[in-house]
Amino acid sequence: MATKTYYRKLQKYIYAACFFLTLSIRSNAATVTWTGGFLGLGTDWQTGSNWNTSSVPASTDDVVFNEVLLGYTVKLSAATTVKSITVNSALSLIGAVVINTNGNSLTVTNGLNLGAFSLLFPTALQISGSGAVTINSAVNLYPASYLNFASGSNVTLSSTNLTTYTSATLANDGTATVTASTFNISGSSSTLSNTGTFNVGPTSIINLTGATAGVTNSGTFTLQSTSAGSAAIGTIPSGTSGFSGQYAVQRYLSGGSTTSGGRYVYRGYRIMSSPVNAGLVGGQYPYTLNYIATNAIVSGAKSTYSTVAGNPTLYAYSEDYAVSNASFTGGNFKGITDISVLTNPYTLAITSNGTSKALYVGNGFFFFFRGDNTHSLTGTPSKTSYPFVAPESVVFTASGNLNQGSYTVNNWQTGSGLLYTSVTGNSTVIGFNMVGNPYASTIDWETTNSGGIALTNVDPTAYVLNPVTNQYSTYSASTHTGNPVSFTGKIASGQGFFVKANNTGAAITFNETAKSASTVIGTGSGNMMMGTPLAQTKPQLLRLRLTIDSLNYDDIAIGFNSSASSKYSVWEDSAYLPGNAPEGLAALTTDSIPVALSVNFLPLPKLTSQIINLKVTATNSGRLTLEKTQLDSLPKIYEIWLMDKYKKDSLDIRHNATYAFDIDKSDTGSFGNNRFALVIRQNKSWDIHLLNFTASKAPAGAQLSWKTENEENYTNFTVERSTDNGATFNVLGGFASNSQENYTFTDANPANTVDMYRVKIEDLNGTITYTKTIAVTYNGGNLIAAGSNNNINIYPNPAVSAINLSIKQPVGENRNVSAINVKKITSPSQQVQEAYAISIISTSGQFVRSAVSSQPAWHGDISSLSPGTYVVQVLNSKDKSLVGRAAFVKL
């Protein structure tokens, strides 16, 4: 009965709409007005089947479609620009608004909005026609709305956000290109459905945030990459439908004719990884390498694409082989000799490893880049014959299932976990595994601290090969330090890198929260394969660079931390991984067998100099330069000297930036581990010096004053007092230096005896010195700063914004034990807990502040008090007896 009644109401509603439409037809000589149904936009619009642009309002106006029930098509008669288009309540059960470009361009500058009338009658808008449509504004699809780009349409979403709401759908059957910075699919059960061609621009990010929201693709869906950056997929929350179908993810590699030392700097090795997979096979997710051969030369490997003869272009890596120094690709790099298997089980032929190996999601691979596979393949010079030709920039497109969710990396050798294998000759590479970013998004190595990248028995350092310098850039998530400074731990889509296992059972798991999709890394602006990230600044860092020329160099970073060790620690240091470069620079630890490091953290020296030996190597004899590239916040008390034992020379690195020297490969003393060292030592002329110290009576108590020079914010002052003729001293308070030279401290509650005062001075190097001791005698008279007893202490005094109150506690039978020493009592039952009523009283006798404390220590905010002298009175809350009274000065 209810269904029939509803149907009749719907039928009556439709009849009413038809009635109005019929009138429209009659009044316009059987020509349907483009406004349709109930719309009635007024006399500014010309009737007829075309949208007459001479009658279109100025671009500052809006076009609004309201209460359209039967639907219609609007055709453009000329190029058109409007401020916004809003469609409300289109009855898609019968028909929806269609805007046909009719071969003309349409530009929307402010907004495209679809608002649903109900779930039964969703708003629907279709854009059709071959004319270019540009939407330079926000697109809002409200609940149950439906936006369709018809087959043959050409729509660009430019500088805009797409925001969807519950059950909204964007269906693309034509060609759509997103150039917006963000593309948000945020509504619950919202869908982006593509059967046509959907391109995501190189500076755009898709964020899938709505519960059960998803993207389905049965057409061509491409994440584009150029020198400006690479399109990204943001963090995919659990519960969403994710991305179904096949996706094409591009990876731009820089080429060019820049040369250094007779070589093209962009012609060389890269470490890469795949953001897509071939599907679940035997519990694993393998990927193919055919997309490399589609666009570039793959020598020494069979495939369905054209290749050339020669040594392998593609390599897998395994640390369970002896290291070979014969070539960069010797020993642990295994050539891939067949990539032609396109179907299950997606195996590769790998040198010395049989033919049943596959690369799984999260595995990296080594690739020698020569440019494309179209130009200069034959002749002399060519891509493969000396002196070679410059490589072109190439865009590689990996197609398959989009990597999404969590992946634990399984190495290609064993199919599980990471390798940590001890064999004869591999001690320098044991534990190193070549992995890769699995996502179509930048990842952040810093997320190893929050679980975005979960490490088990793996060092906190990532090693990324810089293809221009052929050296490894490192980033430690433990010390938050990159080497060089430009590497901040951001690893882009398609980038492979090394990690180091430190024990068996090592594992690395990539999770969606590892993504840093807000960072779209450019590829043409810097030396990294993925571009150069923003520079970072770290305190107390010394950076050195060994340079042959502007493109051939190696960096190290020396960091200083008081808790660091001069011996190798995986949580402080980054081990040095040599690249295929003509030079090498590393710092050596003080272990019995020194470890070469690219980042070395150690403590600043105290009274004994710190010596850091350097390892300097070069392929050829010739002139090199050691250069200081950074020195941050190292206290001026320290000198830094570069010592050249071979030339018996030295250089003050703090005040000089470069040191040129020669290496003679026939003379082993001119290179290696024993020629250079850094010596860090204190300059005695910058030691802190006490210039004056006085102590005397003052209205507020015993006033102490002292003056120093060369003190910095790392210098600490502690005031001590003795009431037993210097036999013991108790701490009254203290503070760090503010580099102001003159300092004061007031003992607001001096004992009625001979008080002996001194100041302990602790400097950065850990040395402790004391001022002379000065006695101030009190004979028991009433002082403004002292009550009838000596049970409380106030510090700092004078004070600016806060004071601390220390109350002597009765402990056991001894009621004279200082509160400062209560912590020495080992039995909790010995300590007597009291409650105290605390009052702050002005010198006129007015109570200005009160508080209650159950602890023998209290912290009070006095920032609102007027400058002057105040008295703190403490009463026992139980019997109202006086515990103590003392004064302080508010500045």
C-alpha positions, 0 to 999 in steps of 0.5 A: 500500500505504501509503495503504491501511494509513493508511486502515485505521488511520483507520477503526479509530480512527473505529470506536473513537470511534463505540463510545464515542459509542454507549455514551454514547447508551445510558447516557443514554436515547438522549440525546446527552451534550453532552460528546460522544466522549472528552471526559468532563468529569465529574459537574459537567456535566448531560447533555442537548442544552442547556448547563445554566448552573446546572451551569456552573463558576464564571467562574474555571474553564475549559471544555476540549474534548479528543479530540472526534472526531465533533463535536456541538452545545452549546446555551446554556440561559441567559446564560453567562460562562466564563473560557476555552474551549479546543478540542483536536483536533476532527476537522473531517473528520467534525464539529467543536464547535459552540457555539450561543448558542440566543439567549442571551449568551456572554461569554469573559473570559480566552481562546479557544484552538484547538489543532490535532492535526495538519494532517489533523485540524485543530481546528474551532470554530463559534459560531452562534445569535443570542445576543451573544458577547463575547470579552474575551480573547486568541484563539489559533488554532494551526496549521491551526485553524479558527474560524467565526462562523456566519451569524446570529451576533453576535460582539464581539472586545473588548480582545483580541488575535487571534493566528493561526499557520500555516495558521489560518483565521478565517471570518466568515459572521455579524457580527463587530466588533473593538474590540481595540487590535490584531488580528494575523494573524501565522501563515504562510498564515493567513487572515481570510475574510469573507462576512458583516459584519466591522467594525473599531472606530475604535481598532483596528489590523489587523496582517498580518505572517505570510508569505503571510497575507492577508485575503479579503472578499466580504461587507461589511468596514468600517474605522470612524471616529468622534471617538475615532479611525479604524481602521487597517491596519498596515504590510503586509510584502512577501510577504503576500497582502494584502487582496483584495476591496472594503473600506469605509473611513470618515472622520469629519469634525467638525461643531458650532455653535461660532462665531467672527467670525460664522461656524461654525468647522467649516463650511469647506474641508478637503483630503482623499484617498481610501484606496481605488481603483477598480482599475487603469485605463490603468496608473493607479489612479483613485478616485471622489468619489461617496462625498462626495456620498452623505453631504454637499452637493456643489453645482455638480457633477452626480452620481447623488446629489442636489445643489444649485445654486451654486459648486463644492464640490469642487476639484482644484489645479494650480500651472500657472495664475496666482494669483488673489487674488479668492477663495481658490478662484480661479486654481489651484483648479479646480472639479469639475463632474461626478462622475457617472462611476462606471465606467471611466475614472472621469473628472471634469469639471474647470473649464478642463481638459476632461472626461477627467481623473481623480484618482489614488491619492495626489492630494488634493482640496479640499472645502467642508464644510457638514454632511450632505445630509439636514438644512436644505437649503432655506429661510432659513437653510439649508446654502446660504443666509446666515446658514447653519446649523451643520454636523453631524458626518458619517461618509464611507465610501469603498468600493473596492480597499484602497490597499496597497503602494507608490504614486508620485503622478501628478498629475491634469493630466498623469498623471505625476509632480508639477508644477513649472511656471513661468508668468506670475503663479504665482511664489508657488505654483510647485511646490506640489502637492496630494497625500494620504495614500493609506492606511487608516492614519496616515502619518508625515512623519518617514519621509521620512528613512528612505524610507517617503515617498521624495522626489525634488526635493521640499522636506522640508515638509508643509503640512496645512490646519487647517480651523478656523483656515484656516491651514496647519500645517507640519512639516519632516522636515529640522529635525524641527519642526512649526508649530504645536507640536501638529503632529508630522508625523502625517497621518491616513487621508483627509487631503490636504496640500501638498508643494512641488517644487523642480525639474522631475522631482519625485516623491513615492512612498508606501511601506508603511513610511510608516505609523504605525498605532500612532497612531490620531488622534482627530478630535473632540478638536482643531482638525485635521481628524484631531485634535490629535497629541501636543505636541512639545518642541524646544530653542531655539525661539521661537513667535509667534502672531497672534491675532484670537480663540481660533479665528482665529490664525496661528503661526510658529516661529523656530528657532536652529541654528549651522549654519543660514542667514539666507537661505531654505533648503528643508532648514532652513525651511518656506515660508509658504502663506497660507490663507483666514483673516482674519489672516496671520503670516510671518517674512521671510528676508534674501534680496534678494527676501525669502521668507515663512516659517512656520518660519525657522531661522537662527544665533544672532547673535554680536556683531551683532544679528539682525533678523527682519522679520515680515509681518503681514496682516489682511482687516479693520481692527481689534485683533490681538495678537502672542503669545509661545507658546513659548521653549525653551532660548534662552541667557539671554545673548540679549535678544529685542525686538519692534520696532513701527516704525509706533508707534515702540514695542518690547517685551521678548519674553523677559519679556513674552508679548503685544503688542496693536495695531491695523490700519487697512486704509486705512493701509498702514504699519499692516500688511504687511512693514515694521511689525514686526521681531524683534531678537535681541541679546546682553545684555552684562551676561550676558557671561562674566567672568573673576574670577581665574586662578592657576598654581603648582607642586603635587605632581602638577605645575603646578596651574592654577585660575580662577574665572568668572561667567555661564559656561554649558554652551556655554562652552569652556575650553582650557588652553595652554602655552608653553616658548619665552617666549610665542612659541608656545602648545601645547594641553594639554587642555580641557573645557566649563563645568559652570556651577560657577564654579571650575575647575582643570587640572593639567599633570602633565608640565611642561617643565624650563624656564620654563612659561607658562600661559594659558586660552582662553575661548570663549563661545556667541557665538564670541568668544574671550578669554584669561586673563593669562599666568602663568609657572611655573619648573622647574629640572630636579629630579625631580618625582613627575609628571615623568620624565627626559623630556617625551614624554607628556601626560595629560589631564584631570588630575585625572580622574574616570572616564577619562584621555587619553594623548598621546605625542610622535611621531618624525616624519622627522628631527625627533623633538620634534614634538608628537603634537598637531601630527602631523596637519600632516605632509602625507606619510604616509611621514614618520610613524614608527609605534611600539608602546607598552607603557603601565602605570599604577603606584600611588605605592607602586610597584604595577602596577595597569593595563597596556595596549598601543597602536600609536597615539600617543594612548590612552584609558583607563578609570580609574573603578575606581581608588581616589582618589589619585595614580598614575604612567603609564609608557610604554615602547617595545615594541620595545626596552623603552626609556623613552618617558616618565613622568607622574603624574595624580590620580584623584578 
